[in-house]
């Protein structure tokens, strides 16, 4: 008798603990709890830099491409456990760099609303 292993493949952001941006060469969109939102034109090209900003003070998650906000603030009113993610599609390659300086806050941030 041998062990049987089951592997389930879920999209990043399909459940209530995952928040993701899907991006390809011409567009992006956000996915959380199996809901797609904010499809935005403009994807990534060779040498594009994708940034993920998890702001625990304002409880928001934003995504950036080449230092520019990719759509509106992706997710707000976050609480609990966080698994932010980026999914790249269609023959895109990626190099991961961590510890980079975060982007400047967008005008959507409001320090007085604490």
C-alpha positions, -999 to +999 in steps of 0.1 A: +000+000+000+015+034-009+006+069+002-016+089-021-009+127-022-034+152-035-022+185-048-047+213-052-039+243-073-056+275-064-052+310-079-034+334-056-061+355-040-088+329-045-094+325-008-100+350+020-063+352+031-047+360-002-046+394-019-030+395-053-023+415-084-023+396-117-003+413-144+008+405-180+023+426-208-009+447-213-031+448-182-035+440-145-062+432-120-066+425-083-080+393-068-091+385-032-117+360-019-124+349-055-134+385-066-116+402-095-115+441-093-100+471-109-088+458-143-062+484-154-046+489-188-008+489-188+012+459-179+049+451-176+077+451-201+113+440-201+131+455-170+098+466-153+099+468-115+069+456-096+065+470-060+042+458-033+035+481-004+017+467+027+009+497+049-001+483+083-006+518+097-034+526+071-043+489+067-039+490+029-021+471+002-009+488-030+009+477-061+034+497-082+050+493-116+081+513-122+073+534-091+038+544-104+007+532-087-009+503-107-046+513-104-061+525-071-052+512-037-058+475-043-071+465-009-081+485+022-094+478+057-071+449+060-070+429+093-057+395+103-032+374+084-017+388+052-004+369+021+002+396-005+012+382-039+020+391-075+012+366-103+029+371-136+014+356-168+022+348-204+059+340-207+070+368-183+102+362-163+110+379-129+139+386-107+130+392-070+148+419-050+138+425-014+146+453+011+142+481-015+131+516-004+093+517-005+076+541-029+065+575-018+030+575-003+002+583-028-022+612-024-048+587-014-031+584+020-045+606+047-024+609+079-052+628+097-076+598+094-059+578+121 
